[in-house]
Amino acid sequence: MTSPADLDSAIAKYATASFTDSTPLLEAGLESLSLLRLAIEAATDDDAEIDATRMAGLCTIGDLKDWLRSMDPSASRLDA
């Protein structure tokens, strides 16, 4: 899950409404369990730790995408 299209597809599996990067997570229908499931999918290392404090601070789909990208070191090379 590294490309922007991959992120949109993964998020769409859990979202209950349409979204853009500026859509608040709750308006898209994403709650904490959905965010946790997305984080597990995004983690490229089985031993990766999920930063729950940062997850709790996410507000928009764009914030979520940035957070998910940060869990995959190869994603930063693809987005550059």
Gaussian input, Z-matrix of N, CA and C with variables (Angstrom, degrees):
# hf/3-21g

backbone

0 1
 N
 C     1     B1
 C     2     B2     1     A1
 N     3     B3     2     A2     1     D1
 C     4     B4     3     A3     2     D2
 C     5     B5     4     A4     3     D3
 N     6     B6     5     A5     4     D4
 C     7     B7     6     A6     5     D5
 C     8     B8     7     A7     6     D6
 N     9     B9     8     A8     7     D7
 C    10    B10     9     A9     8     D8
 C    11    B11    10    A10     9     D9
 N    12    B12    11    A11    10    D10
 C    13    B13    12    A12    11    D11
 C    14    B14    13    A13    12    D12
 N    15    B15    14    A14    13    D13
 C    16    B16    15    A15    14    D14
 C    17    B17    16    A16    15    D15
 N    18    B18    17    A17    16    D16
 C    19    B19    18    A18    17    D17
 C    20    B20    19    A19    18    D18
 N    21    B21    20    A20    19    D19
 C    22    B22    21    A21    20    D20
 C    23    B23    22    A22    21    D21
 N    24    B24    23    A23    22    D22
 C    25    B25    24    A24    23    D23
 C    26    B26    25    A25    24    D24
 N    27    B27    26    A26    25    D25
 C    28    B28    27    A27    26    D26
 C    29    B29    28    A28    27    D27
 N    30    B30    29    A29    28    D28
 C    31    B31    30    A30    29    D29
 C    32    B32    31    A31    30    D30
 N    33    B33    32    A32    31    D31
 C    34    B34    33    A33    32    D32
 C    35    B35    34    A34    33    D33
 N    36    B36    35    A35    34    D34
 C    37    B37    36    A36    35    D35
 C    38    B38    37    A37    36    D36
 N    39    B39    38    A38    37    D37
 C    40    B40    39    A39    38    D38
 C    41    B41    40    A40    39    D39
 N    42    B42    41    A41    40    D40
 C    43    B43    42    A42    41    D41
 C    44    B44    43    A43    42    D42
 N    45    B45    44    A44    43    D43
 C    46    B46    45    A45    44    D44
 C    47    B47    46    A46    45    D45
 N    48    B48    47    A47    46    D46
 C    49    B49    48    A48    47    D47
 C    50    B50    49    A49    48    D48
 N    51    B51    50    A50    49    D49
 C    52    B52    51    A51    50    D50
 C    53    B53    52    A52    51    D51
 N    54    B54    53    A53    52    D52
 C    55    B55    54    A54    53    D53
 C    56    B56    55    A55    54    D54
 N    57    B57    56    A56    55    D55
 C    58    B58    57    A57    56    D56
 C    59    B59    58    A58    57    D57
 N    60    B60    59    A59    58    D58
 C    61    B61    60    A60    59    D59
 C    62    B62    61    A61    60    D60
 N    63    B63    62    A62    61    D61
 C    64    B64    63    A63    62    D62
 C    65    B65    64    A64    63    D63
 N    66    B66    65    A65    64    D64
 C    67    B67    66    A66    65    D65
 C    68    B68    67    A67    66    D66
 N    69    B69    68    A68    67    D67
 C    70    B70    69    A69    68    D68
 C    71    B71    70    A70    69    D69
 N    72    B72    71    A71    70    D70
 C    73    B73    72    A72    71    D71
 C    74    B74    73    A73    72    D72
 N    75    B75    74    A74    73    D73
 C    76    B76    75    A75    74    D74
 C    77    B77    76    A76    75    D75
 N    78    B78    77    A77    76    D76
 C    79    B79    78    A78    77    D77
 C    80    B80    79    A79    78    D78
 N    81    B81    80    A80    79    D79
 C    82    B82    81    A81    80    D80
 C    83    B83    82    A82    81    D81
 N    84    B84    83    A83    82    D82
 C    85    B85    84    A84    83    D83
 C    86    B86    85    A85    84    D84
 N    87    B87    86    A86    85    D85
 C    88    B88    87    A87    86    D86
 C    89    B89    88    A88    87    D87
 N    90    B90    89    A89    88    D88
 C    91    B91    90    A90    89    D89
 C    92    B92    91    A91    90    D90
 N    93    B93    92    A92    91    D91
 C    94    B94    93    A93    92    D92
 C    95    B95    94    A94    93    D93
 N    96    B96    95    A95    94    D94
 C    97    B97    96    A96    95    D95
 C    98    B98    97    A97    96    D96
 N    99    B99    98    A98    97    D97
 C   100   B100    99    A99    98    D98
 C   101   B101   100   A100    99    D99
 N   102   B102   101   A101   100   D100
 C   103   B103   102   A102   101   D101
 C   104   B104   103   A103   102   D102
 N   105   B105   104   A104   103   D103
 C   106   B106   105   A105   104   D104
 C   107   B107   106   A106   105   D105
 N   108   B108   107   A107   106   D106
 C   109   B109   108   A108   107   D107
 C   110   B110   109   A109   108   D108
 N   111   B111   110   A110   109   D109
 C   112   B112   111   A111   110   D110
 C   113   B113   112   A112   111   D111
 N   114   B114   113   A113   112   D112
 C   115   B115   114   A114   113   D113
 C   116   B116   115   A115   114   D114
 N   117   B117   116   A116   115   D115
 C   118   B118   117   A117   116   D116
 C   119   B119   118   A118   117   D117
 N   120   B120   119   A119   118   D118
 C   121   B121   120   A120   119   D119
 C   122   B122   121   A121   120   D120
 N   123   B123   122   A122   121   D121
 C   124   B124   123   A123   122   D122
 C   125   B125   124   A124   123   D123
 N   126   B126   125   A125   124   D124
 C   127   B127   126   A126   125   D125
 C   128   B128   127   A127   126   D126
 N   129   B129   128   A128   127   D127
 C   130   B130   129   A129   128   D128
 C   131   B131   130   A130   129   D129
 N   132   B132   131   A131   130   D130
 C   133   B133   132   A132   131   D131
 C   134   B134   133   A133   132   D132
 N   135   B135   134   A134   133   D133
 C   136   B136   135   A135   134   D134
 C   137   B137   136   A136   135   D135
 N   138   B138   137   A137   136   D136
 C   139   B139   138   A138   137   D137
 C   140   B140   139   A139   138   D138
 N   141   B141   140   A140   139   D139
 C   142   B142   141   A141   140   D140
 C   143   B143   142   A142   141   D141
 N   144   B144   143   A143   142   D142
 C   145   B145   144   A144   143   D143
 C   146   B146   145   A145   144   D144
 N   147   B147   146   A146   145   D145
 C   148   B148   147   A147   146   D146
 C   149   B149   148   A148   147   D147
 N   150   B150   149   A149   148   D148
 C   151   B151   150   A150   149   D149
 C   152   B152   151   A151   150   D150
 N   153   B153   152   A152   151   D151
 C   154   B154   153   A153   152   D152
 C   155   B155   154   A154   153   D153
 N   156   B156   155   A155   154   D154
 C   157   B157   156   A156   155   D155
 C   158   B158   157   A157   156   D156
 N   159   B159   158   A158   157   D157
 C   160   B160   159   A159   158   D158
 C   161   B161   160   A160   159   D159
 N   162   B162   161   A161   160   D160
 C   163   B163   162   A162   161   D161
 C   164   B164   163   A163   162   D162
 N   165   B165   164   A164   163   D163
 C   166   B166   165   A165   164   D164
 C   167   B167   166   A166   165   D165
 N   168   B168   167   A167   166   D166
 C   169   B169   168   A168   167   D167
 C   170   B170   169   A169   168   D168
 N   171   B171   170   A170   169   D169
 C   172   B172   171   A171   170   D170
 C   173   B173   172   A172   171   D171
 N   174   B174   173   A173   172   D172
 C   175   B175   174   A174   173   D173
 C   176   B176   175   A175   174   D174
 N   177   B177   176   A176   175   D175
 C   178   B178   177   A177   176   D176
 C   179   B179   178   A178   177   D177
 N   180   B180   179   A179   178   D178
 C   181   B181   180   A180   179   D179
 C   182   B182   181   A181   180   D180
 N   183   B183   182   A182   181   D181
 C   184   B184   183   A183   182   D182
 C   185   B185   184   A184   183   D183
 N   186   B186   185   A185   184   D184
 C   187   B187   186   A186   185   D185
 C   188   B188   187   A187   186   D186
 N   189   B189   188   A188   187   D187
 C   190   B190   189   A189   188   D188
 C   191   B191   190   A190   189   D189
 N   192   B192   191   A191   190   D190
 C   193   B193   192   A192   191   D191
 C   194   B194   193   A193   192   D192
 N   195   B195   194   A194   193   D193
 C   196   B196   195   A195   194   D194
 C   197   B197   196   A196   195   D195
 N   198   B198   197   A197   196   D196
 C   199   B199   198   A198   197   D197
 C   200   B200   199   A199   198   D198
 N   201   B201   200   A200   199   D199
 C   202   B202   201   A201   200   D200
 C   203   B203   202   A202   201   D201
 N   204   B204   203   A203   202   D202
 C   205   B205   204   A204   203   D203
 C   206   B206   205   A205   204   D204
 N   207   B207   206   A206   205   D205
 C   208   B208   207   A207   206   D206
 C   209   B209   208   A208   207   D207
 N   210   B210   209   A209   208   D208
 C   211   B211   210   A210   209   D209
 C   212   B212   211   A211   210   D210
 N   213   B213   212   A212   211   D211
 C   214   B214   213   A213   212   D212
 C   215   B215   214   A214   213   D213
 N   216   B216   215   A215   214   D214
 C   217   B217   216   A216   215   D215
 C   218   B218   217   A217   216   D216
 N   219   B219   218   A218   217   D217
 C   220   B220   219   A219   218   D218
 C   221   B221   220   A220   219   D219
 N   222   B222   221   A221   220   D220
 C   223   B223   222   A222   221   D221
 C   224   B224   223   A223   222   D222
 N   225   B225   224   A224   223   D223
 C   226   B226   225   A225   224   D224
 C   227   B227   226   A226   225   D225
 N   228   B228   227   A227   226   D226
 C   229   B229   228   A228   227   D227
 C   230   B230   229   A229   228   D228
 N   231   B231   230   A230   229   D229
 C   232   B232   231   A231   230   D230
 C   233   B233   232   A232   231   D231
 N   234   B234   233   A233   232   D232
 C   235   B235   234   A234   233   D233
 C   236   B236   235   A235   234   D234
 N   237   B237   236   A236   235   D235
 C   238   B238   237   A237   236   D236
 C   239   B239   238   A238   237   D237

   B1=1.4564
   B2=1.5202
   B3=1.3213
   B4=1.4577
   B5=1.5194
   B6=1.3032
   B7=1.4600
   B8=1.5288
   B9=1.3425
   B10=1.4626
   B11=1.5334
   B12=1.3243
   B13=1.4682
   B14=1.5245
   B15=1.3391
   B16=1.4602
   B17=1.5199
   B18=1.3305
   B19=1.4602
   B20=1.5278
   B21=1.3221
   B22=1.4654
   B23=1.5217
   B24=1.3195
   B25=1.4662
   B26=1.5197
   B27=1.3287
   B28=1.4603
   B29=1.5263
   B30=1.3158
   B31=1.4673
   B32=1.5225
   B33=1.3151
   B34=1.4656
   B35=1.5269
   B36=1.3435
   B37=1.4652
   B38=1.5200
   B39=1.3160
   B40=1.4663
   B41=1.5278
   B42=1.3176
   B43=1.4675
   B44=1.5326
   B45=1.3129
   B46=1.4662
   B47=1.5190
   B48=1.3326
   B49=1.4624
   B50=1.5258
   B51=1.3236
   B52=1.4675
   B53=1.5293
   B54=1.3296
   B55=1.4636
   B56=1.5159
   B57=1.3267
   B58=1.4582
   B59=1.5270
   B60=1.3064
   B61=1.4642
   B62=1.5250
   B63=1.3246
   B64=1.4672
   B65=1.5370
   B66=1.3159
   B67=1.4713
   B68=1.5310
   B69=1.3373
   B70=1.4705
   B71=1.5315
   B72=1.3103
   B73=1.4625
   B74=1.5278
   B75=1.3220
   B76=1.4670
   B77=1.5239
   B78=1.3315
   B79=1.4694
   B80=1.5221
   B81=1.3250
   B82=1.4584
   B83=1.5279
   B84=1.3184
   B85=1.4574
   B86=1.5146
   B87=1.3222
   B88=1.4626
   B89=1.5218
   B90=1.3157
   B91=1.4548
   B92=1.5207
   B93=1.3023
   B94=1.4669
   B95=1.5245
   B96=1.3135
   B97=1.4601
   B98=1.5278
   B99=1.3218
   B100=1.4656
   B101=1.5221
   B102=1.3217
   B103=1.4616
   B104=1.5224
   B105=1.3196
   B106=1.4558
   B107=1.5260
   B108=1.3009
   B109=1.4691
   B110=1.5301
   B111=1.3204
   B112=1.4656
   B113=1.5244
   B114=1.3169
   B115=1.4650
   B116=1.5243
   B117=1.3115
   B118=1.4616
   B119=1.5298
   B120=1.3207
   B121=1.4655
   B122=1.5302
   B123=1.3297
   B124=1.4663
   B125=1.5182
   B126=1.3164
   B127=1.4615
   B128=1.5238
   B129=1.3201
   B130=1.4630
   B131=1.5252
   B132=1.3070
   B133=1.4548
   B134=1.5293
   B135=1.3184
   B136=1.4646
   B137=1.5248
   B138=1.3256
   B139=1.4586
   B140=1.5277
   B141=1.3178
   B142=1.4704
   B143=1.5265
   B144=1.3179
   B145=1.4589
   B146=1.5197
   B147=1.3109
   B148=1.4614
   B149=1.5179
   B150=1.3275
   B151=1.4605
   B152=1.5303
   B153=1.3288
   B154=1.4681
   B155=1.5244
   B156=1.3172
   B157=1.4720
   B158=1.5147
   B159=1.3221
   B160=1.4718
   B161=1.5244
   B162=1.3357
   B163=1.4600
   B164=1.5315
   B165=1.3186
   B166=1.4624
   B167=1.5304
   B168=1.3311
   B169=1.4567
   B170=1.5231
   B171=1.3224
   B172=1.4695
   B173=1.5227
   B174=1.3366
   B175=1.4694
   B176=1.5235
   B177=1.3232
   B178=1.4638
   B179=1.5290
   B180=1.3138
   B181=1.4630
   B182=1.5335
   B183=1.3264
   B184=1.4615
   B185=1.5200
   B186=1.3465
   B187=1.4650
   B188=1.5243
   B189=1.3234
   B190=1.4668
   B191=1.5249
   B192=1.3217
   B193=1.4652
   B194=1.5246
   B195=1.3294
   B196=1.4668
   B197=1.5272
   B198=1.3205
   B199=1.4571
   B200=1.5291
   B201=1.3272
   B202=1.4647
   B203=1.5280
   B204=1.3281
   B205=1.4709
   B206=1.5295
   B207=1.3201
   B208=1.4689
   B209=1.5322
   B210=1.3078
   B211=1.4593
   B212=1.5296
   B213=1.3278
   B214=1.4536
   B215=1.5233
   B216=1.3245
   B217=1.4691
   B218=1.5281
   B219=1.3148
   B220=1.4666
   B221=1.5157
   B222=1.3410
   B223=1.4565
   B224=1.5131
   B225=1.3189
   B226=1.4664
   B227=1.5202
   B228=1.3118
   B229=1.4611
   B230=1.5310
   B231=1.3128
   B232=1.4575
   B233=1.5243
   B234=1.3313
   B235=1.4619
   B236=1.5096
   B237=1.3036
   B238=1.4690
   B239=1.4985
   A1=108.14
   A2=116.11
   A3=117.71
   A4=113.74
   A5=118.13
   A6=119.14
   A7=109.77
   A8=116.69
   A9=119.36
   A10=112.67
   A11=117.74
   A12=120.64
   A13=110.50
   A14=116.57
   A15=120.11
   A16=110.85
   A17=116.48
   A18=120.28
   A19=110.57
   A20=116.80
   A21=119.81
   A22=111.52
   A23=116.84
   A24=120.84
   A25=111.39
   A26=116.37
   A27=120.29
   A28=110.60
   A29=116.81
   A30=120.80
   A31=110.47
   A32=116.90
   A33=121.23
   A34=112.41
   A35=117.14
   A36=119.99
   A37=111.86
   A38=116.51
   A39=121.35
   A40=113.56
   A41=116.99
   A42=120.92
   A43=109.91
   A44=115.75
   A45=120.37
   A46=111.85
   A47=116.80
   A48=121.81
   A49=107.90
   A50=116.25
   A51=119.54
   A52=108.90
   A53=115.84
   A54=119.30
   A55=111.40
   A56=114.12
   A57=124.29
   A58=106.10
   A59=117.09
   A60=119.37
   A61=112.92
   A62=118.02
   A63=120.12
   A64=113.33
   A65=117.26
   A66=120.87
   A67=110.39
   A68=117.28
   A69=119.11
   A70=110.21
   A71=116.14
   A72=120.87
   A73=112.55
   A74=116.90
   A75=119.08
   A76=112.21
   A77=117.71
   A78=120.21
   A79=111.59
   A80=116.41
   A81=121.08
   A82=110.84
   A83=116.37
   A84=120.60
   A85=113.99
   A86=116.90
   A87=120.80
   A88=110.42
   A89=115.61
   A90=121.68
   A91=109.07
   A92=117.37
   A93=121.46
   A94=113.62
   A95=119.09
   A96=120.01
   A97=111.07
   A98=116.84
   A99=120.90
   A100=110.59
   A101=116.70
   A102=120.66
   A103=110.68
   A104=116.42
   A105=120.47
   A106=111.07
   A107=117.32
   A108=120.59
   A109=111.12
   A110=116.70
   A111=120.16
   A112=110.76
   A113=116.78
   A114=120.66
   A115=110.81
   A116=116.88
   A117=120.46
   A118=110.15
   A119=116.80
   A120=120.43
   A121=111.40
   A122=116.60
   A123=121.19
   A124=112.96
   A125=116.62
   A126=119.93
   A127=109.54
   A128=116.14
   A129=120.52
   A130=111.50
   A131=116.93
   A132=122.33
   A133=108.06
   A134=116.81
   A135=120.43
   A136=112.68
   A137=116.68
   A138=121.03
   A139=112.73
   A140=117.03
   A141=120.41
   A142=110.10
   A143=114.57
   A144=120.17
   A145=108.76
   A146=115.82
   A147=121.23
   A148=107.96
   A149=115.73
   A150=121.92
   A151=108.83
   A152=115.77
   A153=120.78
   A154=112.03
   A155=116.84
   A156=119.82
   A157=110.18
   A158=116.14
   A159=119.37
   A160=110.47
   A161=116.88
   A162=120.27
   A163=110.41
   A164=116.59
   A165=120.65
   A166=112.08
   A167=116.86
   A168=120.79
   A169=114.47
   A170=117.27
   A171=120.00
   A172=109.86
   A173=115.97
   A174=119.94
   A175=113.17
   A176=116.84
   A177=120.32
   A178=110.68
   A179=115.58
   A180=121.24
   A181=110.16
   A182=117.25
   A183=121.05
   A184=111.62
   A185=117.09
   A186=121.09
   A187=109.91
   A188=116.05
   A189=121.46
   A190=110.75
   A191=116.82
   A192=120.49
   A193=110.88
   A194=117.25
   A195=120.67
   A196=110.44
   A197=116.20
   A198=121.60
   A199=110.87
   A200=116.07
   A201=119.71
   A202=110.92
   A203=117.09
   A204=120.38
   A205=111.21
   A206=115.90
   A207=119.80
   A208=111.58
   A209=117.64
   A210=121.76
   A211=111.41
   A212=116.88
   A213=122.01
   A214=109.00
   A215=117.77
   A216=120.32
   A217=114.16
   A218=118.23
   A219=119.94
   A220=111.86
   A221=118.56
   A222=121.93
   A223=111.93
   A224=118.28
   A225=119.69
   A226=110.90
   A227=117.20
   A228=119.64
   A229=110.79
   A230=117.92
   A231=121.43
   A232=111.92
   A233=117.62
   A234=121.22
   A235=112.38
   A236=118.17
   A237=121.45
   A238=111.36
   D1=78.30
   D2=-175.55
   D3=-121.06
   D4=-31.43
   D5=-177.16
   D6=-83.36
   D7=157.16
   D8=177.45
   D9=-54.72
   D10=-38.31
   D11=179.50
   D12=-66.11
   D13=-38.49
   D14=177.49
   D15=-63.00
   D16=-42.49
   D17=178.71
   D18=-62.75
   D19=-46.31
   D20=179.25
   D21=-59.44
   D22=-41.58
   D23=179.82
   D24=-65.69
   D25=-43.09
   D26=179.93
   D27=-64.74
   D28=-43.30
   D29=179.68
   D30=-65.51
   D31=-39.37
   D32=-178.98
   D33=-61.80
   D34=-27.21
   D35=177.98
   D36=-63.11
   D37=-28.79
   D38=-175.71
   D39=-107.08
   D40=-20.89
   D41=-179.00
   D42=-72.81
   D43=146.35
   D44=177.84
   D45=-107.89
   D46=3.21
   D47=178.86
   D48=-145.44
   D49=163.25
   D50=177.29
   D51=-67.95
   D52=158.73
   D53=-175.35
   D54=-152.12
   D55=157.44
   D56=168.23
   D57=-126.68
   D58=178.37
   D59=179.78
   D60=-61.70
   D61=-25.42
   D62=-177.98
   D63=-92.34
   D64=-0.79
   D65=-179.93
   D66=-70.35
   D67=129.29
   D68=173.85
   D69=-62.32
   D70=144.92
   D71=-176.55
   D72=-56.20
   D73=-43.71
   D74=-178.69
   D75=-65.60
   D76=-34.11
   D77=176.83
   D78=-66.48
   D79=-27.98
   D80=177.62
   D81=-84.17
   D82=-5.37
   D83=179.28
   D84=83.88
   D85=19.29
   D86=-179.43
   D87=-97.43
   D88=121.47
   D89=177.77
   D90=-114.34
   D91=-179.81
   D92=-171.85
   D93=-57.72
   D94=-39.40
   D95=-180.00
   D96=-64.70
   D97=-39.38
   D98=176.80
   D99=-63.82
   D100=-41.43
   D101=179.19
   D102=-63.46
   D103=-40.36
   D104=178.37
   D105=-64.62
   D106=-42.67
   D107=177.91
   D108=-62.52
   D109=-41.40
   D110=177.31
   D111=-63.47
   D112=-40.36
   D113=179.50
   D114=-63.25
   D115=-40.40
   D116=178.92
   D117=-64.30
   D118=-39.59
   D119=177.25
   D120=-65.73
   D121=-36.92
   D122=-175.05
   D123=-78.46
   D124=-27.08
   D125=-177.13
   D126=-64.87
   D127=122.87
   D128=-177.81
   D129=-89.52
   D130=-11.70
   D131=-179.10
   D132=-115.98
   D133=127.46
   D134=-179.66
   D135=-60.20
   D136=-23.62
   D137=-179.67
   D138=-96.78
   D139=6.98
   D140=-178.41
   D141=-63.29
   D142=141.87
   D143=176.83
   D144=-97.91
   D145=139.38
   D146=178.29
   D147=-93.87
   D148=123.91
   D149=-178.82
   D150=-79.41
   D151=93.94
   D152=-176.97
   D153=-65.47
   D154=-31.75
   D155=178.65
   D156=-64.82
   D157=-44.14
   D158=178.37
   D159=-67.99
   D160=-38.87
   D161=178.76
   D162=-59.63
   D163=-41.07
   D164=-179.24
   D165=-65.48
   D166=-23.47
   D167=-178.97
   D168=-89.34
   D169=-1.63
   D170=-179.55
   D171=-70.49
   D172=137.13
   D173=-178.76
   D174=-118.66
   D175=-37.99
   D176=-173.64
   D177=-123.77
   D178=168.38
   D179=175.51
   D180=-59.30
   D181=-39.19
   D182=177.68
   D183=-60.83
   D184=-42.37
   D185=176.23
   D186=-60.91
   D187=-42.98
   D188=179.80
   D189=-61.10
   D190=-45.11
   D191=179.86
   D192=-61.65
   D193=-43.31
   D194=178.61
   D195=-60.63
   D196=-43.09
   D197=-179.65
   D198=-64.48
   D199=-44.54
   D200=179.23
   D201=-64.23
   D202=-40.19
   D203=177.73
   D204=-61.80
   D205=-36.35
   D206=-178.51
   D207=-66.43
   D208=-18.30
   D209=179.40
   D210=-83.55
   D211=-10.83
   D212=-178.73
   D213=-124.13
   D214=99.39
   D215=-177.26
   D216=-56.55
   D217=-29.29
   D218=179.86
   D219=-72.02
   D220=-21.04
   D221=-179.30
   D222=-65.14
   D223=-36.26
   D224=-178.58
   D225=-64.05
   D226=-30.96
   D227=177.62
   D228=-72.42
   D229=-33.80
   D230=-178.32
   D231=-74.83
   D232=-32.97
   D233=-176.87
   D234=-82.48
   D235=-14.47
   D236=-176.60
   D237=-71.82

